[in-house]
Amino acid sequence: MLKVNGETRQSSNTSEMLFNISYVIYYISSIFSLKRGDMIFTGTPAGISKLNSGDIVEGIIEKVGNLKIKVE
């Protein structure tokens, strides 16, 4: 889930991806080595919009945690 200034802008699940996450990891790791802490960005669901300076963006991953940042 992605929130901007407390408003949900995107909400989706990996089950809705074109390729399942296991295949994505397999494919990427066949090209180069993945290391602890690497992040894989897979695209974005509907709801994308412009961000402005001062916006608070919060990414929430179920069973993993939250990341909140302020746009400068």
DSSP file (Angstrom, degrees, kcal/mol; ACC not computed):
  #  RESIDUE AA STRUCTURE BP1 BP2  ACC     N-H-->O    O-->H-N    N-H-->O    O-->H-N    TCO  KAPPA ALPHA  PHI   PSI    X-CA   Y-CA   Z-CA
    1    1 A M              0   0    0      0, 0.0    59,-3.0     0, 0.0     2,-0.4   0.000 360.0 360.0 360.0 144.7    0.0    0.0    0.0
    2    2 A L  E     -AB  10  59A   0      8,-2.6     7,-3.2    57,-0.2     8,-1.7  -0.992 360.0-171.8-127.3 127.2    1.2    3.5   -0.7
    3    3 A K  E     -AB   8  58A   0     55,-2.8    55,-2.8    -2,-0.4     2,-0.5  -0.923   9.6-161.8-116.9 143.6   -0.2    6.6    1.1
    4    4 A V  E >  S-AB   7  57A   0      3,-2.6     3,-1.9    -2,-0.4    53,-0.2  -0.987  83.5 -16.3-123.3 119.5    0.5   10.2    0.4
    5    5 A N  T 3  S-     0   0    0     51,-3.2    -1,-0.1    -2,-0.5    52,-0.1   0.861 130.2 -53.3  53.1  38.9   -0.3   12.6    3.2
    6    6 A G  T 3  S+     0   0    0     50,-0.4     2,-0.5     1,-0.2    -1,-0.3   0.330 114.1 117.3  83.9  -7.4   -2.3    9.8    4.9
    7    7 A E  E <   -A    4   0A   0     -3,-1.9    -3,-2.6     1,-0.0     2,-0.3  -0.826  69.9-120.3 -98.1 127.9   -4.5    9.2    1.8
    8    8 A T  E     +A    3   0A   0     -2,-0.5    -5,-0.3    -5,-0.2     3,-0.1  -0.505  38.6 166.1 -67.1 123.2   -4.3    5.7    0.2
    9    9 A R  E     +     0   0A   0     -7,-3.2     2,-0.4     1,-0.3    -6,-0.2   0.701  65.4  22.2-107.5 -32.1   -3.1    6.2   -3.4
   10   10 A Q  E     +A    2   0A   0     -8,-1.7    -8,-2.6     2,-0.0    -1,-0.3  -1.000  56.0 169.1-140.7 140.1   -2.2    2.6   -4.3
   11   11 A S        +     0   0    0     -2,-0.4     2,-0.3    35,-0.3    35,-0.1  -0.899  23.5 131.2-150.8 119.2   -3.2   -0.8   -2.9
   12   12 A S        -     0   0    0     -2,-0.3     2,-0.3    33,-0.1    -2,-0.0  -0.842  39.6-125.2-153.3-174.0   -2.3   -4.0   -4.6
   13   13 A N    >   -     0   0    0     -2,-0.3     3,-2.2     1,-0.0     4,-0.2  -0.983  27.5-116.1-144.2 149.9   -0.9   -7.5   -4.1
   14   14 A T  G >  S+     0   0    0     -2,-0.3     3,-1.7     1,-0.3     7,-0.1   0.736 110.2  73.1 -60.9 -20.7    1.9   -9.5   -5.7
   15   15 A S  G 3  S+     0   0    0      1,-0.3    -1,-0.3     5,-0.1     5,-0.0   0.685  91.8  57.7 -66.6 -15.0   -0.8  -12.0   -6.9
   16   16 A E  G <  S+     0   0    0     -3,-2.2    -1,-0.3     3,-0.0    -2,-0.2   0.413  82.9 112.6 -93.8   0.8   -1.8   -9.3   -9.4
   17   17 A M  S <  S-     0   0    0     -3,-1.7     3,-0.1    -4,-0.2     4,-0.0  -0.367  74.2-126.2 -73.5 153.7    1.6   -9.1  -11.1
   18   18 A L  S    S+     0   0    0      1,-0.2     2,-0.4    -2,-0.1    -1,-0.1   0.886 101.7  31.3 -64.8 -39.5    2.2  -10.3  -14.7
   19   19 A F  S    S-     0   0    0     -5,-0.0    -1,-0.2     2,-0.0    -2,-0.1  -0.963  96.1-112.9-118.6 137.2    5.0  -12.5  -13.5
   20   20 A N    >>  -     0   0    0     -2,-0.4     4,-1.9     1,-0.1     3,-0.6  -0.320  29.4-112.5 -69.1 156.2    5.1  -14.1  -10.0
   21   21 A I  H 3> S+     0   0    0      1,-0.3     4,-2.5     2,-0.2     5,-0.2   0.806 114.3  59.9 -62.5 -32.5    7.7  -12.8   -7.7
   22   22 A S  H 3> S+     0   0    0      1,-0.2     4,-2.4     2,-0.2    -1,-0.3   0.918 107.7  45.9 -60.8 -42.8    9.6  -16.2   -7.6
   23   23 A Y  H <> S+     0   0    0     -3,-0.6     4,-3.1     2,-0.2     5,-0.2   0.904 110.3  53.6 -66.9 -40.7   10.1  -15.9  -11.4
   24   24 A V  H  X S+     0   0    0     -4,-1.9     4,-2.6     2,-0.2     5,-0.2   0.928 111.9  44.8 -59.1 -46.1   11.2  -12.3  -11.1
   25   25 A I  H  X S+     0   0    0     -4,-2.5     4,-2.5     2,-0.2    -1,-0.2   0.920 114.0  50.1 -64.9 -43.8   13.9  -13.2   -8.5
   26   26 A Y  H  X S+     0   0    0     -4,-2.4     4,-1.0    -5,-0.2    -2,-0.2   0.939 113.3  45.9 -57.9 -48.5   15.0  -16.2  -10.6
   27   27 A Y  H >X S+     0   0    0     -4,-3.1     3,-0.7     1,-0.2     4,-0.6   0.938 114.6  45.7 -64.3 -48.4   15.3  -14.1  -13.8
   28   28 A I  H >X S+     0   0    0     -4,-2.6     4,-2.0     1,-0.2     3,-1.5   0.916 111.4  52.4 -62.2 -42.9   17.1  -11.2  -12.2
   29   29 A S  H 3< S+     0   0    0     -4,-2.5    -1,-0.2     1,-0.3    -2,-0.2   0.675 100.4  62.8 -71.1 -14.6   19.5  -13.5  -10.3
   30   30 A S  H << S+     0   0    0     -4,-1.0    -1,-0.3    -3,-0.7    -2,-0.2   0.671 109.3  42.0 -77.8 -16.1   20.4  -15.2  -13.6
   31   31 A I  H << S-     0   0    0     -3,-1.5     2,-0.3    -4,-0.6    -2,-0.2   0.824 131.7  -8.1 -96.5 -41.3   21.8  -11.9  -14.8
   32   32 A F  S  < S-     0   0    0     -4,-2.0    -1,-0.4     0, 0.0     2,-0.3  -0.980  80.5 -86.0-153.5 162.4   23.6  -10.7  -11.7
   33   33 A S        -     0   0    0     -2,-0.3     2,-0.4    -3,-0.1    -3,-0.1  -0.510  34.6-142.3 -75.5 133.0   24.1  -11.7   -8.1
   34   34 A L        -     0   0    0     -2,-0.3     2,-0.3    -5,-0.1    -1,-0.0  -0.772  19.3-160.5 -90.5 139.9   21.6  -10.4   -5.6
   35   35 A K    >   -     0   0    0     -2,-0.4     3,-2.6     1,-0.1     0, 0.0  -0.849  33.7 -77.5-120.7 157.3   23.0   -9.4   -2.2
   36   36 A R  T 3  S+     0   0    0     -2,-0.3     3,-0.1     1,-0.3    -1,-0.1  -0.247 120.0  24.2 -51.2 131.1   21.4   -8.9    1.2
   37   37 A G  T 3  S+     0   0    0      1,-0.3    -1,-0.3    -3,-0.0     2,-0.0   0.263  86.5 139.2  93.6 -11.6   19.6   -5.6    1.2
   38   38 A D    <   -     0   0    0     -3,-2.6     2,-0.4     1,-0.0    -1,-0.3  -0.357  41.4-146.6 -63.0 146.0   19.1   -5.3   -2.6
   39   39 A M        -     0   0    0     -3,-0.1     2,-0.5     2,-0.0    -1,-0.0  -0.930   4.7-153.1-116.6 142.5   15.7   -4.0   -3.6
   40   40 A I        -     0   0    0     -2,-0.4     2,-0.6     2,-0.0   -15,-0.0  -0.966   6.6-157.2-115.6 118.5   13.8   -5.1   -6.7
   41   41 A F        +     0   0    0     -2,-0.5     3,-0.1     1,-0.1    -2,-0.0  -0.858  12.2 179.5 -97.2 124.0   11.3   -2.6   -8.1
   42   42 A T        -     0   0    0     -2,-0.6     2,-0.3     1,-0.4    -1,-0.1   0.368  46.5 -91.1-109.5   3.2    8.7   -4.3  -10.2
   43   43 A G        -     0   0    0      2,-0.0    -1,-0.4     0, 0.0     0, 0.0  -0.758  45.6 -79.2 116.6-166.6    6.5   -1.4  -11.4
   44   44 A T        -     0   0    0     -2,-0.3     3,-0.1    -3,-0.1     4,-0.1  -0.997  25.5-132.0-143.2 141.5    3.4    0.3  -10.0
   45   45 A P        -     0   0    0      0, 0.0     3,-0.4     0, 0.0   -33,-0.1  -0.237  54.6 -62.5 -79.3 178.2   -0.3   -0.4   -9.8
   46   46 A A  S    S+     0   0    0      1,-0.2   -35,-0.3   -35,-0.1     0, 0.0  -0.193 107.2  67.6 -57.2 152.7   -2.9    2.2  -10.7
   47   47 A G        +     0   0    0      1,-0.3    -1,-0.2   -37,-0.1     2,-0.0   0.397  58.5 150.5 115.9   0.3   -3.1    5.4   -8.6
   48   48 A I        +     0   0    0     -3,-0.4    -1,-0.3    -4,-0.1     2,-0.3  -0.354  16.3 159.2 -65.0 142.8    0.2    7.1   -9.5
   49   49 A S        -     0   0    0     -2,-0.0     2,-0.0     0, 0.0   -40,-0.0  -0.966  44.1 -70.2-156.2 169.2    0.2   10.9   -9.3
   50   50 A K        -     0   0    0     -2,-0.3     2,-0.4     1,-0.0     0, 0.0  -0.334  42.2-144.9 -65.1 141.5    2.5   13.8   -9.0
   51   51 A L        -     0   0    0      4,-0.0     2,-0.3    -2,-0.0    -1,-0.0  -0.848  12.6-153.2-105.6 147.7    4.3   14.3   -5.7
   52   52 A N    >   -     0   0    0     -2,-0.4     3,-2.4     1,-0.0    19,-0.2  -0.844  32.1 -83.6-118.9 155.6    5.0   17.8   -4.3
   53   53 A S  T 3  S+     0   0    0     -2,-0.3    19,-0.2     1,-0.3     3,-0.1  -0.333 118.0  26.6 -54.6 131.5    7.6   19.2   -2.0
   54   54 A G  T 3  S+     0   0    0     17,-3.4    -1,-0.3     1,-0.3    18,-0.1   0.203  87.0 136.4  96.6 -15.1    6.5   18.6    1.6
   55   55 A D    <   -     0   0    0     -3,-2.4    16,-3.1    15,-0.1     2,-0.6  -0.349  50.7-136.3 -63.3 145.6    4.3   15.5    0.8
   56   56 A I  E     - C   0  70A   0     14,-0.2   -51,-3.2    -3,-0.1     2,-0.5  -0.937  20.0-165.4-105.3 118.7    4.7   12.6    3.2
   57   57 A V  E     -BC   4  69A   0     12,-3.0    12,-2.9    -2,-0.6     2,-0.5  -0.905   4.6-172.5-108.7 128.4    4.9    9.3    1.3
   58   58 A E  E     -BC   3  68A   0    -55,-2.8   -55,-2.8    -2,-0.5     2,-0.5  -0.974   7.3-163.6-126.6 120.5    4.4    6.0    3.3
   59   59 A G  E     -BC   2  67A   0      8,-2.9     8,-2.4    -2,-0.5     2,-0.5  -0.878   9.6-165.7 -99.9 131.9    5.0    2.6    1.8
   60   60 A I  E     - C   0  66A   0    -59,-3.0     2,-0.6    -2,-0.5     6,-0.2  -0.972   8.0-173.4-124.0 121.7    3.5   -0.3    3.7
   61   61 A I  E >>  - C   0  65A   0      4,-2.9     4,-2.4    -2,-0.5     3,-2.3  -0.959  31.9-118.8-116.7 116.0    4.4   -3.9    3.1
   62   62 A E  T 34 S+     0   0    0     -2,-0.6    -2,-0.0     1,-0.3     4,-0.0  -0.229  95.2   4.7 -54.6 134.2    2.3   -6.4    5.0
   63   63 A K  T 34 S+     0   0    0      1,-0.1    -1,-0.3     0, 0.0     0, 0.0   0.489 128.7  64.8  67.7   7.0    4.4   -8.6    7.4
   64   64 A V  T <4 S-     0   0    0     -3,-2.3     2,-0.3     1,-0.2    -2,-0.2   0.686  98.4-110.5-118.9 -56.2    7.5   -6.5    6.6
   65   65 A G  E  <  -C   61   0A   0     -4,-2.4    -4,-2.9     2,-0.0     2,-0.3  -0.936  26.1 -70.7 150.4-171.4    7.0   -3.0    7.7
   66   66 A N  E     -C   60   0A   0     -2,-0.3     2,-0.4    -6,-0.2    -6,-0.2  -0.868  23.1-162.2-120.5 150.7    6.5    0.7    6.8
   67   67 A L  E     -C   59   0A   0     -8,-2.4    -8,-2.9    -2,-0.3     2,-0.5  -0.979  11.6-173.6-133.2 120.6    8.8    3.3    5.2
   68   68 A K  E     +C   58   0A   0     -2,-0.4     2,-0.3   -10,-0.2   -10,-0.2  -0.959   8.2 170.8-119.8 129.4    7.8    6.9    5.6
   69   69 A I  E     -C   57   0A   0    -12,-2.9   -12,-3.0    -2,-0.5     2,-0.5  -0.952  28.7-130.2-135.7 154.9    9.6    9.8    3.8
   70   70 A K  E     -C   56   0A   0     -2,-0.3     2,-0.4   -14,-0.2   -14,-0.2  -0.909  27.4-125.3-104.3 130.3    9.1   13.5    3.2
   71   71 A V              0   0    0    -16,-3.1   -17,-3.4    -2,-0.5   -16,-0.1  -0.603 360.0 360.0 -75.6 128.7    9.5   14.7   -0.3
   72   72 A E              0   0    0     -2,-0.4   -19,-0.2   -19,-0.2    -1,-0.1   0.412 360.0 360.0 -95.3 360.0   12.0   17.6   -0.5
